[in-house]
């Protein structure tokens, strides 16, 4: 666990830059009493003990449950961001419906008797895709992000703060209860004793505190961000964060210990906390081969390809997230295995290479990878590129996705490309509604391949955790809902959280759909467990020794802090 960092300037200026939203705001007041280094709520001295929860990582039907548990933990406030890209998916197109209904979430917080500290961005970090900035900003290839404030020296920032604000309440806006996970690193934890001791010391000083995170949630779909710390590090689907409330919404020993500390300083609600949600186990289930991704290209990209001499980025063809297929044809016969690579670290982020539909291997960002290809003149060369999440912190450079440089085969720069922006989520939803015709199955399924299975739930429905033993890497959907990425071979996360509301009860069939990108186990089975597995260390990233960066970290070395 990395040590705590000083709060950023925005958090230090919390009384000036953040809004404390109060129920019935017209009859209540909130004042920063700098002369006495305190807050005043309705004229009385006030200290908040808050926890972070991100509504965009928690499905709407679970908001009330999570907020109630936070209030019963002794908190009197919550803190959260508003991600710009979640609400304006395209320029001038806004979405505040369903799980994006910000007003509904604020109302749920009010019903739970929680005050709200609102952090609206536009940049939020939060280990979220592009730090909350919409990827359509990158459609202007010369754009420079976050360049208005070059100050980054914390001593100077603190000095500047006290120059203009010599007095004021003590505030810690981000007191870490745990930490995030990266694919290929160890699962992060922070001990109960360390968290409770730090909290008690701050409360003794009269400080207001926000605990980041109090409930982490999940990076469903393609919403995870990434960091750049020596190399590109994609953030896992789980955002459990070793938080006091688990990813599945259950109270943990850390929560009870924190509640005991809070009770020494302010009144906490009487009565027991709600119990953990019911969990269930199903399976193992044997999945059926649906077909190779290339067989569905007309359905995945119904508008057809975009043609260009050189490959174009995701942003240039308005593909925000997910996958894009690049296709060209060999201009001459290659009789001997010939090196194939993309120069200047031009793969962002993983490329799955096929020749005439046969999987050849993977090229990965920041790795010294080469493949060796053969083929006849006219052979079809397909490269499926996966966007693993744009940088949310670190260098904050514009993180374009796709093939940023034209690939090279031997001494030949490959040109005349077709780009297929893939709408995989749309196709999976159609599959759920329609029975597609039978497709020819590949003889040896490897490379990007779809699998599926329908199954009933015979008992009562509960929360569960999808386990994919032996699978390599891919994306998974339950009843058309995109659960997120799995990367069993790299870890540490081995299960995906499945909220019970995604599943149909007795009498209906559920459908699981997998896109396995590399290799399928001999027994293509999955299982739903009643406990998560987030800490497997046996399959950690083994390829970092080939990193393009000289300062690559091993899995056992401490990670520097991300920013929120």
C-alpha positions in Angstrom: 0.0 0.0 0.0 1.5 3.3 -1.0 1.6 6.1 1.6 -0.9 8.8 1.7 -0.4 11.9 -0.5 -1.2 15.5 0.3 -4.6 16.6 -1.0 -4.5 18.5 -4.3 -5.1 22.2 -4.4 -8.7 21.8 -5.4 -9.4 19.7 -2.3 -7.4 22.2 -0.1 -9.7 24.9 -1.3 -12.7 22.8 -0.6 -14.7 25.6 1.2 -14.2 27.8 -1.9 -14.5 25.4 -4.8 -16.9 22.6 -3.6 -20.5 22.9 -2.9 -22.1 21.3 0.2 -25.6 20.5 -0.9 -28.2 20.6 1.9 -31.8 19.4 2.0 -34.2 22.3 2.0 -31.3 24.6 1.2 -33.6 27.7 1.3 -34.0 27.4 5.1 -30.5 26.2 6.0 -26.9 27.7 5.9 -23.4 26.5 5.6 -20.6 28.9 6.5 -16.8 28.7 6.6 -15.8 30.3 10.0 -12.2 31.0 9.3 -11.7 33.0 12.4 -12.3 29.9 14.5 -11.0 27.3 12.0 -14.4 25.6 11.6 -17.5 25.1 9.6 -20.9 26.3 10.8 -24.0 24.4 9.8 -27.2 26.3 10.5 -25.1 28.5 12.8 -23.7 25.6 14.9 -20.1 24.3 14.8 -20.0 21.4 12.3 -17.5 18.7 11.2 -18.2 16.3 8.5 -17.2 12.6 8.3 -17.7 11.6 4.7 -17.2 8.8 2.4 -16.7 8.6 -1.4 -19.1 6.7 -3.6 -19.4 7.1 -7.3 -22.9 6.7 -8.7 -21.5 5.9 -12.1 -19.9 2.8 -10.7 -23.1 1.6 -9.0 -26.3 0.6 -10.8 -29.2 2.9 -9.9 -31.3 0.1 -8.3 -28.5 -0.3 -5.7 -28.0 3.4 -4.9 -30.4 3.5 -1.9 -28.9 0.3 -0.4 -25.3 1.7 -0.6 -26.3 5.1 0.8 -28.2 3.6 3.7 -25.2 1.5 4.7 -23.0 4.6 4.6 -25.4 6.5 6.8 -25.6 3.6 9.2 -21.8 3.5 9.4 -21.9 6.9 11.1 -21.2 9.2 8.1 -23.0 12.4 7.8 -21.9 13.3 4.2 -20.9 11.6 0.9 -18.5 12.9 -1.7 -18.6 12.1 -5.4 -17.5 13.3 -8.8 -19.6 14.0 -11.9 -17.8 12.5 -15.0 -18.3 14.7 -18.1 -17.9 11.8 -20.6 -20.7 9.9 -18.8 -23.2 12.6 -19.4 -22.1 14.1 -22.8 -21.2 11.1 -24.9 -21.2 13.1 -28.1 -20.8 16.9 -28.5 -24.1 18.5 -27.5 -25.8 15.2 -26.8 -26.6 14.8 -23.0 -27.7 11.8 -21.0 -29.1 12.1 -17.5 -31.4 9.1 -17.6 -31.3 5.8 -15.7 -28.1 5.3 -13.8 -27.0 8.7 -15.1 -29.8 10.5 -13.4 -27.8 12.9 -11.2 -30.9 14.5 -9.6 -32.3 11.1 -8.6 -29.0 10.3 -6.9 -29.0 13.5 -5.0 -32.5 12.8 -3.9 -31.5 9.3 -2.7 -28.7 10.9 -0.7 -31.2 13.3 0.9 -33.5 10.4 1.8 -30.6 8.8 3.5 -30.0 12.0 5.5 -26.6 12.5 4.0 -25.1 15.9 3.0 -23.3 15.9 -0.4 -19.9 17.3 -1.4 -20.1 17.6 -5.1 -16.9 17.5 -7.3 -18.2 18.2 -10.8 -14.9 18.2 -12.8 -14.6 18.7 -15.8 -11.5 16.6 -15.0 -11.9 14.1 -12.2 -9.3 11.3 -12.6 -11.1 8.8 -10.4 -9.4 5.9 -12.4 -12.1 6.5 -14.9 -11.8 6.5 -18.7 -9.8 9.6 -19.7 -10.3 11.1 -16.2 -13.8 12.0 -17.1 -12.9 14.0 -20.2 -14.8 12.9 -23.3 -12.8 11.1 -25.9 -14.4 13.2 -28.6 -12.0 16.0 -27.6 -9.3 13.9 -29.3 -11.0 14.3 -32.6 -8.9 17.4 -32.8 -5.5 15.7 -33.1 -3.5 18.7 -32.0 -5.5 19.3 -28.9 -3.6 19.6 -25.6 -5.4 18.5 -22.5 -5.1 20.1 -19.0 -2.6 22.7 -19.9 -4.0 25.8 -18.1 -2.3 25.3 -14.7 1.4 24.3 -14.8 1.9 24.5 -11.0 2.8 21.1 -9.5 5.0 21.8 -6.5 3.0 21.0 -3.3 5.2 23.2 -1.0 4.5 26.2 -3.2 0.8 25.3 -3.4 0.5 25.0 0.4 2.4 28.3 0.8 0.1 30.0 -1.7 -2.9 28.6 0.0 -1.9 30.0 3.4 -1.0 33.4 1.8 -4.7 33.8 0.8 -6.2 31.6 3.5 -4.1 31.8 6.8 -7.0 30.3 8.8 -9.7 27.8 8.1 -11.1 24.3 9.0 -8.8 21.3 8.9 -9.9 19.1 6.0 -8.6 15.8 4.5 -10.6 15.4 1.3 -9.1 12.0 0.4 -8.2 9.7 3.2 -7.5 6.4 1.6 -9.2 3.3 3.0 -7.5 1.1 0.4 -6.2 1.4 -3.2 -7.0 0.5 -6.8 -5.8 -2.5 -8.8 -4.0 -2.7 -12.1 -4.0 -5.7 -14.4 -0.7 -7.6 -13.7 -0.1 -6.1 -10.3 -0.9 -7.5 -6.8 -4.3 -6.9 -5.3 -4.1 -3.8 -3.1 -5.2 -3.8 0.5 -4.8 -1.5 3.5 -5.1 -2.9 7.0 -8.0 -2.1 9.3 -5.6 -0.9 12.1 -3.8 1.6 9.8 -7.1 3.1 8.5 -8.8 3.3 11.9 -5.7 4.8 13.6 -5.3 7.5 11.0 -9.0 8.4 11.2 -9.0 8.6 15.0 -6.0 10.9 15.0 -7.6 13.3 12.5 -10.9 13.3 14.4 -9.1 14.1 17.6 -7.7 17.2 15.9 -11.2 18.3 15.0 -10.7 17.8 11.3 -13.3 17.0 8.7 -12.5 13.9 6.7 -13.6 12.2 3.6 -12.7 8.6 3.2 -11.8 7.6 -0.4 -13.4 5.1 -1.2 -16.1 4.1 1.3 -17.7 2.0 -1.4 -15.8 1.5 -4.7 -18.2 -0.3 -7.1 -17.4 -1.6 -10.5 -15.9 -0.4 -13.8 -18.6 -2.0 -15.9 -18.3 -2.1 -19.7 -15.3 -0.1 -21.0 -15.2 2.6 -18.4 -12.0 1.8 -16.6 -9.1 4.3 -16.8 -5.4 3.7 -17.0 -2.2 5.1 -15.5 1.3 5.6 -17.0 3.9 4.7 -14.4 6.9 3.6 -16.4 4.6 1.7 -18.7 0.9 1.7 -19.5 -1.2 0.2 -16.7 -4.8 -0.6 -17.3 -7.1 -0.5 -14.3 -9.2 -3.6 -13.4 -12.9 -4.0 -13.8 -13.3 -4.3 -10.1 -13.1 -1.1 -8.2 -13.5 -2.8 -4.8 -10.7 -0.7 -3.5 -10.5 -2.8 -0.3 -13.1 -0.3 0.9 -15.3 -0.6 4.1 -18.3 -1.5 1.9 -17.3 -4.3 -0.6 -17.8 -4.2 -4.3 -21.0 -6.3 -3.7 -22.3 -3.8 -1.1 -21.5 -5.8 2.0 -20.2 -4.4 5.3 -16.6 -5.5 6.0 -14.6 -5.7 9.3 -13.1 -2.4 8.2 -16.5 -0.8 8.2 -17.4 -2.0 11.8 -14.0 -0.8 13.1 -14.4 2.7 11.5 -18.0 2.9 12.8 -16.6 2.3 16.3 -14.1 5.1 15.9 -16.7 7.5 14.5 -19.0 6.8 17.4 -16.4 8.2 19.8 -16.8 11.7 18.2 -20.4 11.9 17.0 -23.7 10.1 17.3 -24.2 7.2 14.9 -27.6 5.6 14.0 -28.8 3.0 16.5 -29.4 -0.6 15.5 -27.5 -3.2 13.5 -26.2 -2.6 9.9 -28.2 -4.3 7.1 -26.8 -7.9 6.6 -24.8 -8.9 3.5 -26.9 -9.5 0.4 -27.8 -13.1 -0.4 -25.2 -14.8 -2.6 -25.6 -17.8 -4.9 -23.5 -20.4 -6.8 -24.4 -21.8 -10.3 -22.6 -24.2 -12.5 -20.1 -25.1 -13.8 -21.6 -24.3 -17.2 -20.1 -25.4 -20.5 -20.2 -22.6 -23.0 -21.0 -23.3 -26.7 -18.9 -21.9 -29.6 -20.8 -19.3 -31.5 -18.2 -18.4 -34.1 -15.1 -16.3 -34.9 -15.5 -12.6 -34.6 -14.5 -12.2 -38.3 -17.6 -14.2 -39.3 -19.9 -11.5 -37.9 -18.1 -8.5 -39.4 -21.1 -7.4 -41.5 -23.3 -7.3 -38.3 -20.6 -5.8 -36.2 -20.0 -2.9 -38.6 -23.1 -2.7 -40.8 -22.1 0.7 -42.3 -19.0 -1.0 -43.8 -15.3 -0.1 -43.5 -13.6 3.3 -43.6 -10.7 3.3 -46.1 -7.4 5.1 -45.8 -3.8 4.7 -47.1 -2.5 4.8 -43.5 -4.3 3.4 -40.5 -6.5 5.8 -38.7 -7.0 6.1 -34.9 -10.2 5.3 -33.0 -10.8 9.0 -32.5 -10.4 9.8 -36.2 -13.3 7.4 -37.0 -15.4 8.4 -33.9 -15.0 5.0 -32.2 -14.9 6.0 -28.5 -14.3 2.7 -26.8 -14.1 -1.0 -27.3 -12.6 -2.6 -30.4 -11.7 -1.7 -34.0 -10.6 -4.1 -36.8 -7.9 -3.0 -39.2 -7.6 -5.0 -42.5 -5.2 -5.0 -45.4 -3.9 -7.5 -47.9 -0.3 -8.8 -48.4 1.2 -7.4 -51.6 3.6 -10.3 -52.1 4.2 -13.8 -50.9 6.1 -14.3 -47.7 7.7 -17.8 -47.8 9.7 -17.6 -44.5 8.6 -16.3 -41.1 9.1 -12.6 -41.3 9.1 -10.0 -38.5 5.9 -8.0 -38.1 5.7 -5.1 -35.7 4.4 -1.6 -35.2 7.1 1.1 -34.7 7.3 3.9 -32.1 5.2 2.0 -29.6 2.3 2.5 -32.0 -0.1 -0.1 -30.6 -2.7 1.5 -28.3 -3.3 -0.8 -26.5 -3.5 -4.5 -27.6 -3.5 -5.9 -31.1 -4.7 -9.4 -32.0 -3.2 -10.4 -35.3 -4.7 -12.8 -37.8 -3.7 -14.0 -41.3 -6.5 -15.4 -43.4 -8.5 -15.8 -40.2 -5.8 -17.8 -38.3 -4.7 -16.2 -35.0 -1.0 -15.4 -35.0 -0.5 -13.7 -31.6 -0.6 -10.4 -29.8 1.2 -7.1 -29.9 1.0 -5.0 -26.8 1.7 -1.4 -25.9 5.0 -0.7 -24.2 6.3 -4.2 -25.0 9.2 -5.2 -27.4 6.9 -7.7 -29.1 7.3 -8.9 -32.7 5.4 -11.6 -34.5 6.7 -13.7 -37.4 4.2 -14.0 -40.3 4.0 -15.9 -43.5 1.4 -15.6 -46.3 0.6 -15.6 -50.0 0.1 -12.6 -52.1 -3.5 -11.4 -51.4 -3.6 -13.0 -48.0 -5.9 -11.1 -45.6 -4.1 -9.5 -42.6 -6.5 -8.5 -39.8 -5.5 -6.7 -36.7 -8.2 -6.4 -33.9 -7.1 -3.5 -31.7 -8.5 -3.2 -28.1 -8.8 0.1 -26.3 -7.9 -0.8 -22.7 -8.9 2.5 -21.2 -7.5 6.0 -21.7 -5.1 7.5 -19.3 -6.8 9.0 -16.3 -3.7 10.2 -14.5 0.0 10.3 -15.0 1.4 12.1 -18.0 -2.1 13.3 -19.0 -0.9 13.3 -22.6 -3.6 12.8 -25.3 -4.1 9.1 -25.3 -5.1 8.2 -28.8 -6.2 4.6 -29.4 -5.7 2.2 -32.3 -2.7 1.9 -34.6 -0.8 5.1 -34.3 1.8 4.1 -36.8 1.5 1.9 -39.9 2.7 -1.7 -39.2 5.8 -3.1 -40.9 6.2 -6.6 -42.3 9.9 -7.3 -43.0 11.0 -4.1 -44.7 7.6 -3.1 -46.1 5.4 -0.4 -44.6 1.9 -1.7 -44.9 -0.7 0.6 -46.5 -4.2 0.6 -48.0 -6.1 -0.1 -44.8 -9.8 -0.7 -44.0 -11.0 0.3 -40.6 -14.1 -1.5 -39.1 -15.4 0.3 -36.0 -17.1 -2.6 -34.2 -20.4 -2.2 -32.3 -20.1 -5.4 -30.3 -22.5 -4.4 -27.5 -25.2 -3.9 -30.1 -24.7 -7.3 -31.6 -24.7 -9.0 -28.2 -28.1 -7.4 -27.5 -29.5 -8.6 -30.8 -28.3 -12.1 -30.0 -30.2 -12.0 -26.8 -33.4 -11.1 -28.7 -32.9 -13.0 -31.9 -31.8 -16.5 -32.9 -29.1 -16.0 -35.5 -28.4 -18.6 -38.2 -25.7 -21.2 -37.7 -22.2 -20.1 -38.6 -19.3 -22.2 -39.7 -17.1 -23.0 -36.6 -13.4 -22.7 -36.8 -11.5 -26.0 -36.6 -9.2 -24.8 -33.7 -10.9 -21.9 -31.9 -8.3 -19.3 -31.0 -8.1 -15.6 -31.5 -11.2 -13.4 -31.1 -14.1 -15.9 -30.8 -17.6 -15.7 -29.3 -19.0 -18.2 -26.9 -22.4 -18.3 -25.2 -24.7 -20.3 -23.0 -28.3 -20.1 -21.8 -29.1 -21.3 -18.3 -31.9 -21.2 -15.7 -31.6 -20.4 -12.0 -33.4 -23.0 -10.1 -33.4 -21.5 -6.6 -33.7 -17.9 -5.4 -31.6 -15.3 -7.2 -28.7 -13.7 -5.4 -25.6 -11.7 -6.1 -22.8 -13.8 -7.6 -19.3 -13.7 -9.0 -18.5 -15.0 -12.5 -15.3 -17.2 -12.4 -13.6 -18.0 -15.7 -10.9 -20.6 -14.9 -8.5 -21.3 -17.8 -9.8 -18.5 -20.0 -7.3 -15.9 -21.2 -8.7 -12.4 -21.8 -11.9 -10.9 -23.1 -15.2 -9.3 -22.5 -18.3 -10.8 -21.0 -22.1 -9.9 -21.1 -24.9 -11.2 -18.9 -28.4 -10.9 -20.6 -26.9 -8.2 -22.9 -25.3 -6.2 -20.0 -21.6 -5.6 -20.4 -20.0 -6.8 -17.1 -16.5 -5.6 -18.2 -13.1 -7.1 -19.0 -11.7 -10.3 -17.7 -8.0 -11.2 -17.8 -7.7 -14.5 -16.1 -4.1 -15.2 -17.2 -2.8 -11.9 -15.9 -4.8 -11.2 -12.8 -5.1 -10.3 -10.0 -8.9 -10.2 -10.5 -10.3 -13.6 -11.2 -14.1 -13.0 -10.8 -16.5 -10.4 -12.1 -19.3 -9.1 -9.8 -22.8 -9.9 -11.1 -25.6 -8.0 -9.3 -28.7 -10.1 -8.8 -30.9 -7.7 -10.7 -29.1 -8.6 -13.9 -30.4 -12.2 -13.7 -33.9 -13.6 -14.4 -35.5 -15.7 -11.7 -36.9 -19.2 -11.9 -38.9 -19.8 -15.1 -36.7 -17.7 -17.4 -33.5 -18.4 -19.3 -30.4 -16.3 -18.7 -27.7 -15.8 -21.4 -24.0 -15.4 -20.9 -21.9 -14.2 -23.9 -18.1 -14.2 -24.0 -15.7 -12.7 -26.5 -12.5 -14.6 -25.8 -9.6 -12.7 -27.5 -6.8 -15.2 -27.4 -7.1 -18.8 -26.2 -10.0 -20.9 -24.9 -9.5 -23.7 -22.2 -9.9 -27.3 -23.2 -13.1 -27.3 -21.1 -14.8 -24.0 -22.0 -16.6 -23.7 -18.7 -17.5 -20.9 -16.3 -18.9 -20.9 -12.8 -20.8 -18.5 -10.6 -19.4 -18.3 -7.1 -20.7 -16.9 -3.9 -17.4 -15.2 -3.0 -15.1 -12.9 -5.1 -11.5 -13.8 -6.1 -9.6 -10.5 -6.4 -6.2 -11.4 -5.2 -4.7 -14.2 -7.4 -1.0 -13.8 -7.5 -0.1 -16.8 -9.5 -0.7 -15.3 -12.9 0.9 -11.9 -12.5 2.3 -10.0 -15.5 5.3 -11.9 -16.7 6.2 -9.8 -19.7 7.3 -6.6 -18.0 11.0 -7.5 -18.5 10.5 -6.7 -22.2 9.0 -3.3 -21.6 10.1 -0.4 -23.7 10.7 1.7 -20.6 13.9 1.4 -18.6 12.2 2.2 -15.4 9.6 -0.5 -15.5 8.4 -1.6 -12.0 8.2 -5.2 -11.0 5.0 -6.5 -9.5 6.6 -6.4 -6.0 7.7 -2.8 -6.1 5.6 0.0 -4.6 3.5 2.0 -6.9 3.4 5.8 -6.8 0.0 7.3 -6.1 -2.5 8.0 -8.7 -4.5 11.2 -8.4 -8.2 11.7 -8.0 
